Amino acid sequence: MKKYTIKVNGISYEVEVEEAAHSVASPAPAAVQSAPAAKNPAPVKQEAPKAAPAPAPAAAVSGEAITAPMPGTILDVLVSVGQSVKKGDVLCILEAMKMENEIVAPRDGVVASIGTSKGTSVNAGDPLVGLE
């Protein structure tokens, strides 16, 4: 038997847990009896939460950045640097939630840079294409 102190809603309880034998079928759990622990139980050590890894920086684009409206995967980039585009021209295709979404030019311009490539996963707000 192992003893643990568990805190629930600000109340500390001392519980005993029995180690089970390694078997294929396990019996139904037995009822656990608990009693409030002493007023000042020994402090329980807690590990500090680990920081999540920093996301990879998005590729920089020059000019006005056309960004991803939602997370997804780039299926195709249909423009190249230096290409003239008109308002409404499809710049790239973003797959999100099993649907293909066309990312279009918001205005006439020239493609200054491309910040993504085919097969790349993007998050909402990541720069895709830069327009001059």
LOMAR-975308 format. One record per residue (C-alpha): x, y, z; residue in three letters. Coordinates in nm, 4 decimals, always signed. Layout:
<pts>
{X: X | Y: Y | Z: Z | code: ALA}
...
</pts>
This chain:
<pts>
{X: +0.0000 | Y: +0.0000 | Z: +0.0000 | code: MET}
{X: +0.1160 | Y: +0.3498 | Z: -0.0815 | code: LYS}
{X: -0.0103 | Y: +0.6603 | Z: +0.0928 | code: LYS}
{X: -0.0772 | Y: +0.9833 | Z: -0.0969 | code: TYR}
{X: -0.2074 | Y: +1.3227 | Z: +0.0026 | code: THR}
{X: -0.4568 | Y: +1.4615 | Z: -0.2469 | code: ILE}
{X: -0.5972 | Y: +1.8132 | Z: -0.2396 | code: LYS}
{X: -0.9507 | Y: +1.8617 | Z: -0.3768 | code: VAL}
{X: -1.1216 | Y: +2.2015 | Z: -0.3662 | code: ASN}
{X: -0.8761 | Y: +2.3201 | Z: -0.1026 | code: GLY}
{X: -0.9312 | Y: +2.0203 | Z: +0.1286 | code: ILE}
{X: -0.6469 | Y: +1.7727 | Z: +0.1759 | code: SER}
{X: -0.7232 | Y: +1.4009 | Z: +0.1894 | code: TYR}
{X: -0.4915 | Y: +1.1157 | Z: +0.2760 | code: GLU}
{X: -0.5545 | Y: +0.8080 | Z: +0.0608 | code: VAL}
{X: -0.4022 | Y: +0.4627 | Z: +0.0411 | code: GLU}
{X: -0.3568 | Y: +0.2910 | Z: -0.2948 | code: VAL}
{X: -0.2924 | Y: -0.0792 | Z: -0.3283 | code: GLU}
{X: -0.0693 | Y: -0.1966 | Z: -0.6103 | code: GLU}
{X: -0.2455 | Y: -0.4497 | Z: -0.8313 | code: ALA}
{X: -0.0816 | Y: -0.7681 | Z: -0.9539 | code: ALA}
{X: -0.0120 | Y: -0.7814 | Z: -1.3257 | code: HIS}
{X: -0.2977 | Y: -0.9858 | Z: -1.4680 | code: SER}
{X: -0.5100 | Y: -0.9876 | Z: -1.7814 | code: VAL}
{X: -0.8439 | Y: -0.9423 | Z: -1.6028 | code: ALA}
{X: -0.8567 | Y: -0.6845 | Z: -1.3284 | code: SER}
{X: -1.1157 | Y: -0.6954 | Z: -1.0524 | code: PRO}
{X: -1.3639 | Y: -0.4140 | Z: -1.0049 | code: ALA}
{X: -1.2158 | Y: -0.1239 | Z: -0.8079 | code: PRO}
{X: -1.2749 | Y: -0.1421 | Z: -0.4360 | code: ALA}
{X: -1.4372 | Y: +0.1420 | Z: -0.2500 | code: ALA}
{X: -1.1833 | Y: +0.3877 | Z: -0.1185 | code: VAL}
{X: -1.2224 | Y: +0.5266 | Z: +0.2266 | code: GLN}
{X: -1.0660 | Y: +0.8619 | Z: +0.2916 | code: SER}
{X: -1.0356 | Y: +1.0907 | Z: +0.5845 | code: ALA}
{X: -0.9319 | Y: +1.4535 | Z: +0.5922 | code: PRO}
{X: -0.5581 | Y: +1.4882 | Z: +0.6424 | code: ALA}
{X: -0.3959 | Y: +1.6800 | Z: +0.9209 | code: ALA}
{X: -0.4395 | Y: +2.0576 | Z: +0.9163 | code: LYS}
{X: -0.0786 | Y: +2.1194 | Z: +0.8085 | code: ASN}
{X: +0.0221 | Y: +1.8265 | Z: +0.5896 | code: PRO}
{X: +0.3720 | Y: +1.8052 | Z: +0.4493 | code: ALA}
{X: +0.4000 | Y: +2.0126 | Z: +0.1311 | code: PRO}
{X: +0.3691 | Y: +1.8150 | Z: -0.1900 | code: VAL}
{X: +0.6388 | Y: +1.8901 | Z: -0.4455 | code: LYS}
{X: +0.5081 | Y: +2.0005 | Z: -0.7821 | code: GLN}
{X: +0.7145 | Y: +2.0351 | Z: -1.0962 | code: GLU}
{X: +0.6947 | Y: +2.3610 | Z: -1.2829 | code: ALA}
{X: +0.5123 | Y: +2.3247 | Z: -1.6147 | code: PRO}
{X: +0.7441 | Y: +2.2899 | Z: -1.9106 | code: LYS}
{X: +0.7317 | Y: +2.5634 | Z: -2.1702 | code: ALA}
{X: +0.5947 | Y: +2.4686 | Z: -2.5105 | code: ALA}
{X: +0.8513 | Y: +2.4738 | Z: -2.7899 | code: PRO}
{X: +0.8559 | Y: +2.8030 | Z: -2.9761 | code: ALA}
{X: +0.6900 | Y: +2.7859 | Z: -3.3171 | code: PRO}
{X: +0.9112 | Y: +2.8181 | Z: -3.6210 | code: ALA}
{X: +0.9237 | Y: +3.1781 | Z: -3.7415 | code: PRO}
{X: +0.7143 | Y: +3.2476 | Z: -4.0504 | code: ALA}
{X: +0.8952 | Y: +3.3401 | Z: -4.3682 | code: ALA}
{X: +0.9183 | Y: +3.7160 | Z: -4.4157 | code: ALA}
{X: +0.7520 | Y: +3.8742 | Z: -4.7165 | code: VAL}
{X: +0.8183 | Y: +4.2165 | Z: -4.8645 | code: SER}
{X: +0.5402 | Y: +4.4565 | Z: -4.9604 | code: GLY}
{X: +0.1803 | Y: +4.4187 | Z: -4.8391 | code: GLU}
{X: +0.1480 | Y: +4.0731 | Z: -4.6812 | code: ALA}
{X: -0.1392 | Y: +3.8515 | Z: -4.7857 | code: ILE}
{X: -0.1883 | Y: +3.6197 | Z: -4.4864 | code: THR}
{X: -0.3525 | Y: +3.2822 | Z: -4.4278 | code: ALA}
{X: -0.7101 | Y: +3.3287 | Z: -4.3024 | code: PRO}
{X: -0.7048 | Y: +2.9937 | Z: -4.1190 | code: MET}
{X: -0.4652 | Y: +2.7083 | Z: -4.0399 | code: PRO}
{X: -0.4131 | Y: +2.4530 | Z: -4.3162 | code: GLY}
{X: -0.1789 | Y: +2.3170 | Z: -4.5819 | code: THR}
{X: -0.0699 | Y: +2.4937 | Z: -4.8996 | code: ILE}
{X: -0.1731 | Y: +2.2733 | Z: -5.1944 | code: LEU}
{X: -0.0324 | Y: +2.4978 | Z: -5.4663 | code: ASP}
{X: +0.1270 | Y: +2.8383 | Z: -5.5227 | code: VAL}
{X: -0.0012 | Y: +2.9775 | Z: -5.8524 | code: LEU}
{X: +0.2115 | Y: +3.2936 | Z: -5.8832 | code: VAL}
{X: +0.5812 | Y: +3.3765 | Z: -5.9034 | code: SER}
{X: +0.7887 | Y: +3.6743 | Z: -5.7934 | code: VAL}
{X: +0.7575 | Y: +3.9648 | Z: -6.0379 | code: GLY}
{X: +0.4254 | Y: +3.8466 | Z: -6.1803 | code: GLN}
{X: +0.1508 | Y: +4.1086 | Z: -6.2236 | code: SER}
{X: -0.1830 | Y: +4.0192 | Z: -6.0644 | code: VAL}
{X: -0.5252 | Y: +4.1776 | Z: -6.0763 | code: LYS}
{X: -0.7760 | Y: +4.2047 | Z: -5.7920 | code: LYS}
{X: -0.9407 | Y: +3.8612 | Z: -5.7489 | code: GLY}
{X: -0.6610 | Y: +3.6572 | Z: -5.9149 | code: ASP}
{X: -0.5884 | Y: +3.3318 | Z: -5.7273 | code: VAL}
{X: -0.2472 | Y: +3.3477 | Z: -5.5567 | code: LEU}
{X: -0.2436 | Y: +3.0071 | Z: -5.3863 | code: CYS}
{X: -0.4717 | Y: +2.7263 | Z: -5.2706 | code: ILE}
{X: -0.5030 | Y: +2.6497 | Z: -4.8992 | code: LEU}
{X: -0.6545 | Y: +2.3211 | Z: -4.7834 | code: GLU}
{X: -0.8315 | Y: +2.3522 | Z: -4.4500 | code: ALA}
{X: -1.0907 | Y: +2.1187 | Z: -4.2985 | code: MET}
{X: -1.0929 | Y: +1.9006 | Z: -4.6137 | code: LYS}
{X: -1.1823 | Y: +2.1997 | Z: -4.8326 | code: MET}
{X: -0.9726 | Y: +2.3836 | Z: -5.0890 | code: GLU}
{X: -0.9751 | Y: +2.7608 | Z: -5.0342 | code: ASN}
{X: -0.8499 | Y: +3.0016 | Z: -5.2981 | code: GLU}
{X: -0.6409 | Y: +3.2854 | Z: -5.1582 | code: ILE}
{X: -0.6998 | Y: +3.5801 | Z: -5.3920 | code: VAL}
{X: -0.5298 | Y: +3.9135 | Z: -5.4510 | code: ALA}
{X: -0.7116 | Y: +4.1937 | Z: -5.2653 | code: PRO}
{X: -0.5943 | Y: +4.4517 | Z: -5.5221 | code: ARG}
{X: -0.3978 | Y: +4.4923 | Z: -5.8436 | code: ASP}
{X: -0.0217 | Y: +4.4679 | Z: -5.7954 | code: GLY}
{X: +0.3019 | Y: +4.2838 | Z: -5.8552 | code: VAL}
{X: +0.4126 | Y: +3.9822 | Z: -5.6528 | code: VAL}
{X: +0.7084 | Y: +4.1068 | Z: -5.4479 | code: ALA}
{X: +0.7764 | Y: +3.7862 | Z: -5.2538 | code: SER}
{X: +0.6393 | Y: +3.4438 | Z: -5.1714 | code: ILE}
{X: +0.6544 | Y: +3.3344 | Z: -4.8084 | code: GLY}
{X: +0.5331 | Y: +2.9753 | Z: -4.8462 | code: THR}
{X: +0.5628 | Y: +2.6716 | Z: -5.0703 | code: SER}
{X: +0.3590 | Y: +2.3718 | Z: -5.1789 | code: LYS}
{X: +0.3012 | Y: +2.1250 | Z: -4.8943 | code: GLY}
{X: +0.3776 | Y: +2.3732 | Z: -4.6156 | code: THR}
{X: +0.1534 | Y: +2.3801 | Z: -4.3073 | code: SER}
{X: +0.0514 | Y: +2.7329 | Z: -4.2103 | code: VAL}
{X: -0.1276 | Y: +2.8927 | Z: -3.9168 | code: ASN}
{X: -0.3844 | Y: +3.1691 | Z: -3.9315 | code: ALA}
{X: -0.2027 | Y: +3.4986 | Z: -3.9938 | code: GLY}
{X: +0.1102 | Y: +3.3472 | Z: -4.1492 | code: ASP}
{X: +0.2304 | Y: +3.5537 | Z: -4.4493 | code: PRO}
{X: +0.1781 | Y: +3.3782 | Z: -4.7823 | code: LEU}
{X: +0.2494 | Y: +3.6337 | Z: -5.0563 | code: VAL}
{X: +0.3791 | Y: +3.9919 | Z: -5.0578 | code: GLY}
{X: +0.2296 | Y: +4.2435 | Z: -5.3060 | code: LEU}
{X: +0.3831 | Y: +4.5726 | Z: -5.4186 | code: GLU}
</pts>
